Amino acid sequence: MRFDVLTLFPDILSGYLGQSLLKLGIERQLVQVNLHNIRDWAQGKHKVVDDRPYGGGPGMLLRFEPVGGMR
């Protein structure tokens, strides 16, 4: 079973992958977990991945460019 995880903080998840049943599944090659840092596909000096919602309002959205460019 393969899991691809898109995240801004891949280092945080490494602790979860090294514990309990998930660790055992990875060691026995029953589970494969690939962590992908969304910022790797971001553009510009600061690797910005978030944008404001269309029409304003509170909250933030992910830009299409980094997520849509992950092929």
Secondary structure, DSSP 8 states (H G I E B T S, - for coil): -EEEEEES-HHHHHHHHTSHHHHHHHHTTS-EEEEEEGGGG--TTTT--EE--TT--S--EE-HHHHHT--
